[in-house]
Amino acid sequence: MSSSSTPAQAMLAVSGLEAGYGPVEVLHGLDFYINDGEIVVILGANGAGKTTTLRAISGMISTKGSVVLDGDEIRGKSGADIVRRGVAHVPQGRGTFPELSVTDNLLAGAYIRKDSGGVKEDVDRWFSLFPRLKERESQLAGSLSGGEQQMLAVARALMSRPRVLLLDEPSLGLAPLIIEDLFRTFETLNRDDGITMLIVEQNAQLALNVGSRAYVLEAGSIVLSGSADELRDDESVRKAYLGGL
């Protein structure tokens, strides 16, 4: 397994991260990093702290430790400030505004921006990437299928022009063909736009196919880390997350 030391080129470096809810501590001093342009995966069972990790990075909950984005400390900043600095979060369960149209959801994702011309260009761009959203641009988000809502949640996050995209269980509740299409889109965004990604995912095989490295989280602590190939070949990972394959 690879070393846990953080390289100088890390886009996101997390160290000693602690977080929880009220008196309950969920994360116990996490240390991990993501290089610029990487797709990194966090694997773990329900209750391991995966969602809490993304919420902590996004400034949604109180934390201790350090979260450094491209050399700047962002821990303790407001959620809106963290978005402005280049982090976008697609939460578990989609998180769209069901009472707003598809187009208005996208515009809501650009709330930090002042360049109206660029915003319009980005709406058109994400409609071209997700043509099913273009077909439903005037529909209320709440009337979309689960797969369409997930596409919308991703497109809305992209409207802030993030450098780092946090994705929380993007495959949850979706049909296999929709999942495959969605993950191909993640690879396209990473390759063509250079967007760095941290993906929390229970579908370990799928996640390890797109990620370059992965961390395994158990009970709020990282217990394994390495390249996607290393973790795929690790017996304990195969038994726990890959069906023993």
Secondary structure, DSSP 8 states (H G I E B T S, - for coil): -------TTEEEEEEEEEEEETTEEEEEEEEEEEETT-EEEEE--TTSSHHHHHHHHTTSS-EEEEEEETTEE-TTS-HHHHHHTTEEEE-TT----TTSBHHHHHHHHTTT---HHHHHHHHHHHHHHSHHHHHTTTSBGGGS-HHHHHHHHHHHHHTT--SEEEEESTTTT--HHHHHHHHHHHHHHHHHH--EEEEE-S-HHHHHHH-SEEEEEETTEEEEEEEHHHHHH-HHHHHHHSTT-
